[in-house]
Amino acid sequence: MRHLSKLALLIALVTLLFPLIPGTTLAKPQKKRAPAKPVPAQITGIYSDLRYGEISGDIGGTEIFIMLAQSSPYMATVQIAQGVPTDPVLVPVKVTGNDIEFSFPAGSELDKSYGTYHGTITARGLTGKFANEEEKTFLKRKPSHWE
């Protein structure tokens, strides 16, 4: 009798577990999942690496504030500082996915000095560079330096 109970238990376990074994005819077919698509980052926000030099008293870095606007889907105020901050400049921003591009008004001192900006936005910030710069810089997504 004991032998039959053990046999019945074994049959019950095999019956329950058999469909869970991959490759068996009773197993449910596995659905293939599509690769995860990258989630677009929020474009609007303040991106800054402006900093105050405690010893020199100078301000250095860049701050870009991208916002929605009526005249263009996106506009930005851009301020650059190398010792003293420039006047903020309002520019239209071209957005393609997470990539952005903008130029200063043609013929302006900032246009001559920096050229067009190209960058990529993530949840953490903005990485990019002006045409006349050699290396990309990272501008953290954070409150304005001026707040």
N, C-alpha and C positions, 0 to 999 in steps of 0.2 A: 504494500500500500504506500509506504514511504517512497518507494522507487517511482511510483506513478505520480505522486505529488511533485517530486523534483522534476520529473519529465514534463509535467503540465506547466510548471513554472518556467522551465527552459523554453518550451514552445511559446509561451506567452511573451517572454522577453524578446525572443527572436522575431516574433510577429510585430511587436511594437518598434523594435530598433531597425529592422530590415529596410523600411522605407527611408530611413535617415541616412543610409550608407550611399555616398555618391557612386554612380556607375551602375547601380542596380536598377532593374526595370520598374520597380515600384517607387523609386525615388522621384520626387518632384523635379522637373527640369529647372535648372538655375537660369534666372533671367540675367541677360547681359546688361550691365549698366553702362550708360553713355558716360564718357569722361566728363568730369565736373568742369563747367564753364567758369572762367574767372569772373568774379563779381566786380562790376565796375565800382570804382571808388567815387565817393562824393566829390564833385569838382569844386563846389563853392567852399570857401574857407580862407583863413589867414595862414600864410606860409612865411616863416621868418627865421633869419639867423642874425638879425640886428642885435648888436651888443654894445655895451658901454665900456670903454677902457678906463678902469679906475685910476690908473696912474696918469695917463695922458689926458683923460677927459674927452677923448674922441669917441665918435660913434662909427661903427663899421658894420657892413653886411647889407643884406637885401630883405625887403619885406614886400610880399605880393598878396593882395587881398582880392580874391576872385568872387564875383557876385553875379546874380542874374540881373538882366537889364531889359528894357523895352526896345532900345535901338539895335541891340545885338543880343543873341542868346546869353552871352557871357561878356562881362567887362571886368577889368582889373585896375586897381590903383597900385602903382609900382613906385617904391621909394628905395633908392640906393644911397648908401653912406660910405664915404671914404674920408673919415675925419669929421665931416659935417654932412648932414642928410640933404639930399636934393629935395626940391619941391615934389610932392607926389604927382604922378602923371596918370591920367585916365586913358586906358587903351582897350580896344576890342580884342577879345581872346578867341582864337579858333580852337575848337575842341574836337578831337577825333578819338573816341574811346576814352582812354585815360591819358592820352597825350595832348599837350597844349602847345600853342605857339602864339606869340604876339610880337609886335614891333612898335617902337616909339614913333612919334610923328616924323615923317620924312624930313630930313635936313636939320632936325633938332640936334642939340649938343649930345643928348643921350643916345640918339640914333647913331651919330658919328662915333661916339665912344664905345657903345655896347653892341649895336646891331640887333638882330632878331633873337628872341629867346625861344628855346625849345626845351620842353620838360615832360616828365611823366609823373602823374599823381598816384599815390597809394593812400591807404588809410593812415599811414604814419606821417606822410608829408609829400614834398615835391622835390624831385631830383632833376636837375637840368643845368643849362648854361646859356649864356649869351654868345652870339656868333664870334665876338672878338675875344672871348675868354678861352683859355687852354683846357681847363678842367671843369668837370661838372661839380656842382655843390648841392648839398642837401638842405632844404628849408623845412624845418619841422612844422607840422600843423599845430598851431598853438595860438593863444591870445596875442594881440598886438603888443609889440615892444612898448608902445606908447600908453597902454592901459595901466 
